[in-house]
Amino acid sequence: MREIGIGLVGGGYMGKAHAVAYSAVGAVFDTRLRPRLEMVAASSPDSAERYRAAYGFRRAAPDWRTLVDDAAVEAVVIAAPQATHRVIAEAAFALGKPVFCEKPLGASIADAEAMCAAAAASGAVNMIGFNYVRTPATQFARRLIAEGAIGEVTWFRGEHSEDFLADPDTPASWRTSGAPNGTLGDLAPHMINAAQALLGPVQSVMADIETVHAARGGTAVTNDDQAHMLCRFSGGAMGHMYFSRVATGRKMGYIYEVSGTHGALRFNQEDQNSLWLYRAEGPQAERGFRQILTGPEHPDYAAFCQGPGHGTGYQDQIIIEARDFLEAVADGVSRWPDFTAGLDVARVIDAARQSHAHGRWQPVASHQGA
């Protein structure tokens, strides 16, 4: 067992989540590598110092370049705005340092492609932050589908809908300008990643994208509020996905349904410790969806709690991510979802934008994989 110095770029909402995760992951999972919170960088030296004191880092960096270049920082976690992801990752890869990057991979498809190329050229371990696929319920759903528990998958419906901008009187902010901050850059990546995790590559899409509230407080909104798309998976299944930040009443609508020839699955992140399973077997009078409450028999649950039905939470997903990243670094081999998975998502979003612009089905560029 040895220590590894963690450098965190960005100390806001997700920065705090990662700091907490790396503080806890060694005890929760008894990891071979034990993280040392070495250095944190933020938008200013004062902010970095504030985060250092709050989160328990050894040092505050005056800027992200100082952090990346520091010899005691052995792995870099990027939780800064999307526009900074590429330059930070490329600098870290140039030094051969492992990188964990929050989603989306970059601010554009070009950024995502360049980041994947830099990762491949360096040979360094890389991962992207799609935390929701790590709930015990969704990990179990992946296993059931892979084992053929619901037969051949024929249909998928997924959504990521929230209502934090449903009120048209909510003021404009950084969220309402710039493509990466719109719903397609913010919420859509999570559900697209889930679809790829459950069913495999998306082959083509037909999308419609909309800005519901064109202005807020006299300031123009320059990105999308909601979008939906028909999709066809390379395995043959058809599907539909919906993304919205103006879905009144929906707080965490990360929801999917999967239908197969012998059964079906349903999941709702607002009840993240339940998975609903239907098996087409037994007397018709006794058939129906049954609720499975996650417990120690499901992936990664027992590390947090020994009681079935007691549940795991959002922060636990981030701790599981930290475990996966540390194990990848220890093995010297990237784990899914790596930067390639992030690029796969970016390509689906790019295809959706092209589909909307031209009013047609749009093929999704390869390569995709899970």
Secondary structure, DSSP 8 states (H G I E B T S, - for coil): -EEEEEEEE--SHHHHHHHHHHHHHHHHH--SEEEEEEEEE-SSHHHHHHHHHHHT-SEE-SSHHHHHH-TT--EEEE-S-HHHHHHHHHHHHHTT--EEEESSSSSSHHHHHHHHHHHHHHT--EEEE--GGGSHHHHHHHHHHHTTTT-SEEEEEEEEE--TT-STTS---GGGSSGGGSHHHHTHHHHHHHHHHHH--EEEEEEEEE-S-SEETTEE--S-SEEEEEEEETTS-EEEEEEES--TT-SSEEEEEEEESSEEEEEEGGGTTEEEEEES-S-GGG---EEEE--TTSTTTTTT-SSTTS---HHHHHHHHHHHHHHHHHHTS--SS-HHHHHHHHHHHHHHHHHHHHTS-EE--S----
